[in-house]
Amino acid sequence: MSGDTRRPLIPIPSNQVDFLVATAARAPSVQNTQPWRFRAGRHWIELHVDPGRQLRVDPLGREVLISCGAALFGLRLGVRALGFMPVVDLLPDQSQPQLLARVSFGAAERLTAGERRLLDALPHRHTHRGPFSGAPLPPGLLAGLKRDAATEGATLALVSHARGYERLADLAAAAGREQDADPGAVADMQDWTRSPGSGARDGVPATAFPAGADVRRGRLGQRDFDLSRGLGTLDAAGPAPAATAVLLTPGDSRGDWLCAGQALHRLLARAASRWVFASLHTQPLEVTAIRRLIADQLGLAGAPQVILQLGPATTTRVTARRPPAELIDP
């Protein structure tokens, strides 16, 4: 939605700003970098990108903006929890490229039961790198996830044929080999992985990745967060995921990346409300040539932004988030 300067401005209660920011900050982000900042005014909350948390392998900021788009969806959901429709000015000032969105309160409207389920799922939604349970997806869930993506202007394309999956797995493996040889990619993982017992509230904790390479049956290769350090404590064994999909946007602009993040968080929250979680594969899409090959060889209409593998699971803990006090600029 775009802002309407003719509508009456509704003050944002100062005692709800922390709630709104905390709800936004439950969003997924690449390597749990949490690359967002917030500024609160009397009638709006601004979402800014934090460039100091941008990965070396993300020179254009695509993954940063997808992450911030996810936080924007969380902020919108927080506004709905307070009984208002969110009004979003996306990329409102081209002279301030770090300002991604300005969110204000629109018309009063009660939270729906479906939105309540999404909110209730946020505390336990997490990126899943452990084993899946092997159970099928709940009936109707995939159709719902496709609708969620479409609601945000994106497309969720299922990779349902064996040949398409084999092509995707081969391309993901090729990207993994290229990234494993990239000193910048290795440095990113060293910077954003945490040792057992770490009190850090960002980065990928040792409880969220396995030691050694991920070679599980039916799983696309994950980043080797462990890097032979013996940090990872997650079990690497277990059944394959229930579904593989690619999230696409019509174009590949900054607005499309923010769109992808909002779609991603919406569908992940819906999945988590049914205790279904996703492993997110961004590594193959960091290599521009392979990103194009994935679209071409799988016949996908649009720009691939995120690869997901989904399934019921109960083994991975939720990762920590930084508190609002660390995220709100004066």
N, C-alpha and C positions, 0 to 999 in steps of 0.2 A: 504494500500500500504506500502511497505517497502522502505527504503531509498536506493538510488543507488549511491555509492561513485564515480562512473565513470562520472556522469553527472556534467555539470558546475554548480557551486553554484551561486544562484541568491540572491543578498543582499535584505533584507527586509527594505523598506524605514522606517526610524526612525519615520517619522511623521504619519505612519499608524499603529504603534504598539498599541496605545490606541484604535483605531477603531477595530483592531483584537481582543483585549482582551475584549472590551465592547460587541462585537458581541458574543464571547464565553460565556460571563457571563450572557447572557439572557437565559441560559439553565435552565431547571427545576432541582430542587434538593430537597432531602428529607427534609421536614419541612423548606424549603428555607434556609438551612444552608450555601449554597454556599461554599462547602468545597474544593476550588481550589486556587492555586497560579500559577503565570506565571513568567518565566524568558525569557528575550529577548536577543538573540545574534545577530551577524551581519547577519547570514544566517538562523536562526531558531528561533522558539519560543517553549519553553518547558512548558508542563503542569505538575504540581506537585499536589499531594493531600495535603490538610491542615489537619493533624491529630487532631488538636485542635478543629475541628468542627465535629468530628465523634460522633454519638449518642451512648449512653450507650447500647442501644438495638441492636447495630450493631458491635459486638466485632470482627467479621472477616473482617469488612470493605466492605461488599458486597454493601450496599446501598451507601456508600461513592463513590465507584468506578463506580456504575451506574450513579450517579450524575456527576462525572468527565467525564465519557464517553459522557454524553449529552453535556458538555462544549466542549469536543473535536470535536463533530460534528459541534457545533457553530463556533469553530475556523476554521475548514475546510471550512465552508460556507463563513466565512469572507475572507479567501484566494481566494475563487472563485469570490467574489465580486471585488477583485482587479485584476482579469483577469488571474489568474494562477491556475493550478491544484495543490492541496495540496499533499505533499509527507509526509507520516506518518511513523515514526519509533515507533512502539508500544512496551512499556516496554523495552526500549533500553539497560538498564544497570541493571542487576540483583543485583549488589552491592548497588544500590540506589533504594530501593523499593518505595520511595515516588515520584520518577520520572516516570510518566505514559506514556508520549509520547513526541516526539520531531517532530515538524512540520516545514517543509521548503517549498519553492516555487519550483514547477516543471515546466512543459511546459506551455507556454502562451496559453490560450484558453478563448474565450469570454464566459461570463456568459450566460446561457440559460434562456429562458423565465420561465421555471419551477423553476429554482434556484432563479430567481428574485422574484417569488411569495413566496417562502419559506423565503427569506430575508425580504420581506415586511410584512410577518406575525409575525416575531419575536417580534416587539414592543407590540403587543396585545395578543400574546400567553400567557396563564396562566393556572395554575391548578385550576380547577373549583369545588368548594364545595357548590355552591348555586343551585337554581332550574334550571332545563332545560326548554326549551320553549315548549316541547311536539311535536315539528315538527320532521318529519323523517329526516334521513341523506340524503344529496344530492346524486343523482344517481352516482354510480361508485366510491364513496369515499372509501367504505370499501375495494374494490378491490385494490385501490391505496395504502391504508395503509398497506395491506398485502404485496404489492410489495416493499414498503419502508422498511419493516422489513426484507424481504428476501434480499434486496440489501445490508443490513448491516450484513448478516449472521445469522439473527434471524427469528423467526416465530411468527406471530400474529394469535392466535387461537380464533375464535369466540365461545362464549358460547350461542348458539342459542336455545337449547332445555330447556324446563321448568324444567325438572328433573335435568339436569346439573346445571342450575342456582340455584335451591334449595339446591343442595349439596354444591355449592360454598358459598352461603349465610350462610348456617349452619356452615361451617368451618370458614368462616370469623368472624362470631359471636363468635365462640369458642375462636379464637385467640384474639378477642377484650376483652373477659372476662379475659383471661390470662394476657394480657398486662395491663388491668386496675388494676390488683392486683400486678403489678410489680413496686416497688418503682423507679427503674431506668427509666422505661418508663414514669412514671408520672413526674419525674424530667426533663426528656428530653422535655416534652411538656411545663412545666413551664419555662424552659430556653429559648425555641424557639417560644413562643407566645408573642405578643405585645399588650399593652393596647391601647384603642382608643386615637388617637392623638399622638402616639409615632412617633418620627422622625427616628427610626431605619431603616436601609436599608437592614436588613436581618431578618430572622424569619418570622412567619406567622402573618400578621396584623389582628386586630380585624375585619376588613372589609371582611376578607377572610374565616371566619368560623362562624357557628351559635352558639347561646347560647344553651347549653343543648345537649343531645344525639341526634344523627342523626337517625331518625326512618321513613324516608320518603318512600313512596310507591316505590317499584322497585329499591331502592338504597341499595347497600351494606353498612354495617356499617362503618362510618368514625371514625377516632380518635376523642375523646372528648377533643378537644383543650381547650374548655371553662373551664372544671374542676370546674363547679359550681361557677365560679368567676363573671359571668355576664359581660364578656368582649365582647363576640361575637355579631356582629351587622348584620350578614348576615341572610336573610330570609330563614327559613327552609322549607317553603311550596313550592309545585310546582310539575309539572309532572315528570314522571320517565324518565331515560335516554333512548336513542334510541338503544344502543348496549352495550354489555358487552364482554370483550375480555381479554385474557391472553397473555402476551409477554414472549416467551420462547427462550432459547439458547440451542445449542446442548450439551454443557457441563456446568460446574459450577466452572470454574477457574477465576482468576483475568482477564484474557483476555476476557472470556465470559461476565463478568460483564461490562467491558468497551464496548464490542460489544452491550450489551443490552441498555446501555445509549445512544449510537449513534443511534441505531434503534429507541429508544423511542423519541428522540428529532426530528429526521427526520419525523416520522409519526405525531407527535404532531404539528409540523410546517405546514405540509400539511393540517391537519385537521383545524388548525386555519386560513389557507388561505381561507377556505370555511366557516369561522365563526362557526366552530364546536370545542368544547373543551372537556376536559377529567377530570374526577375525578380520581386520582391515589390512588390505595389501596395497600400500601406497608406493612401495619400492619399485615395482615394475613401471609405474607411471612417472617416475622421476627421470627416466631416460627418454628423451623426446622421440627418438627414432622408434623405440619399442612401443611407446604410447601410440604412435601412428599405426604401427603394425597390428597392434591389438584391435584397433577399430577396423582396419582393413580386412584382416584375416578372419575376424568373427562377424564381419558384415554388420557392424554397429552403426546406427545413425546418430551421430553426435560426437561430442568430445568426451572420452573416458576420464573420469575424475577420481573414482575410488573403486577398487575391487573388494568384494565382500564374500566371505564364506560364513554361512549361518547354520546354527543348530542348537537344540536344547543343551544346557550345560549347568553344572553346579559347583565347579571346582576352583574358579579363579576369584580372588578377592577384588573388591573395588579399590581403585587407586586413589590416593589422597589428592586433595585440591587445596590451593592457597586460599586463605581467608579473605573476605572482602576488604579488610583494612589494608592488605597488600596490593589490591587491585584498583582502588579508587584514587584517582588523582585529585589534588585539592583544587 
